[in-house]
Structures are given as C-alpha cells and as structure tokens.
Amino acid sequence: MTKIYGIKNCNTMKKTFALFEEAGKPYEFVDYKKQKPDADLLGKFIDALGLEQVVNKRGTTFRKLDEVAKSAADNKATAIPLLQEKSSMIKRPILVFEDGSMQAGLDEKRISAKF
C-alpha cells in the first residue's frame, strides 16, 4: 500500500487523496502534524529524492526563516533537524509506493502510472 506523507489541510494533499480515492486505490496517510518525521525517515527521503525535492523553499515557513536557518536547509546534516522542527517545510506530498520508489510533489501522470 502506498504511504502518503504530508499535512491534511493542504490543497495539494486534498488533490492527492482525491486521485487515490477516484481510482479506488488504498493508501496510508501519515500526517506530519500528528506524527513528526524522524531523522531516519527524512534521511531516506533526501537520499532517494534529493534535498532540493524534499525541502519546500517556496512556502511561507521557509520564507519566514532567518538567513542562518535558510542556509541550514542546503545541507542534509543541518536540514534534517530543521525539517523535524518545521515539518511544514517538507514538500507535499511525499509518496512511498509499494515498490519502494518515492515521489515528491503531485504528479498525477506518474502517480496514475503506479496504479
């Protein structure tokens, strides 16, 4: 079963849920607000997808950071604790498919190809 990581009230997340539900595909949702991501999970995301794909630098949370914290998002070792503290900075959704492959962001064609 595909795992979907993100924040429940995000519009992109709602579109992702709808895509799965319309296709009748089951999924497990992990809400960062209820279950903070641990360092191991974030490390796996970064290793598989790349730091640029995991860190959402276009969102409000990132833009409100001071320059020191923003620069911390450019290095895996310092980005992980920052992402744990500010999980809203993690790109949404991150999907972990049954075959172990991962995707960051909503790419409807790629998701549908996995069905």
Helices and strands as residue ranges (DSSP letters): E 2-6, H 11-23, E 27-31, H 39-49, H 51-54, H 60-63, H 67-72, H 76-85, G 87-89, E 94-96, E 102-104, H 108-114
